[in-house]
């Protein structure tokens, strides 16, 4: 996940989020997914961002979790990766700034 217009310092949290949230068992068994999304949203709000973005493979069951979490498909993309093509959705969620 990235924060729109992110800087390099945002990449560490984004990489951690993707690594942990991508593990399906964490989402279903420990319900950490909602907590991680909330954490990223609060982090983004505190930095003045109004949107968060992520990529998810079109066949990944986590796609439905992201929809339920308020993300919307922004774009379908095909990313060449060595001998493969990653067929992803770019999903975005608008967040409000903290008061």
C-alpha positions, 0 to 999 in steps of 0.5 A: 500500500502506498500513500498517494504522493508518498515519500521514501519515508512512507515506503517502510510502513507500506512494505511492512503492511504489504508483507503482513497483510498479504498473509491470508491467515492473518486476515481471517484468523487474527483479524489483524487486517482491519487493524493494519488498514486503520493504522495506515489510514491514521498514519496517512491522515496525520501526514495530510493525505486524503487517499491510500492506494494498494495493488492486489492481484485480480484473483487474490481473495483479499480483493473482497476484503479490500472492497468491504474495507472501503477500497474501490478499483481505480484501474486494472493493470498488467505488470511485466515481471520476469517471465510473468505478468502480474494482473492487478487491480489498483485500489484506492480509498479516500480518507478524511483529514483528522480534525 
